[in-house]
Amino acid sequence: MRKVLLVLAILPLMTAGCISTATSIVKAPFQVAGKAVDWTTTSQEESDRNYGRKMRKQEAEEGKQRKELAKRCRKDPRRGECGQYQGYRAGE
C-alpha cells in the first residue's frame, strides 16, 4: 500500500515535464502561423506611419517647386507663369 501511495505521489512530478513539452509541441504550429500573419499584414499604425512619410515627401517636393517658381518670377516677372501656382500639389 505504501508503495502505491509513493508512486501516486511521485507520478505528477515525473509527468510535469512531459505535459509541458507536449503543450509546447501543440502550440508551436499556431505560434508560427501567427508570426507569418504578422509579417505579411500591415498594422494600422504602420500604415499611418508610411502614409505620413509619403505625404511629407510630397509636401517637400511641392515646396521645392514653389520656391523655384518664386525664384524664376523674381528674376523675370514678365514671364507668363508668375500667376497662381499651377504645379504639383501634395496629396493630389
Stockholm file with secondary structure:
# STOCKHOLM 1.0

chainA/1-92         MRKVLLVLAILPLMTAGCISTATSIVKAPFQVAGKAVDWTTTSQEESDRNYGRKMRKQEAEEGKQRKELAKRCRKDPRRGECGQYQGYRAGE
#=GR chainA/1-92 SS CHHHHHHHHHHHHHHHHHHHHHHHHHHHHHHHHHHHHHHHSCCHHHHHHHHHHHHHHHHHHHHHHHHHHHHHHHHCTTSTTCSSCCSCCTTC
#=GC SS_cons        CHHHHHHHHHHHHHHHHHHHHHHHHHHHHHHHHHHHHHHHSCCHHHHHHHHHHHHHHHHHHHHHHHHHHHHHHHHCTTSTTCSSCCSCCTTC
//
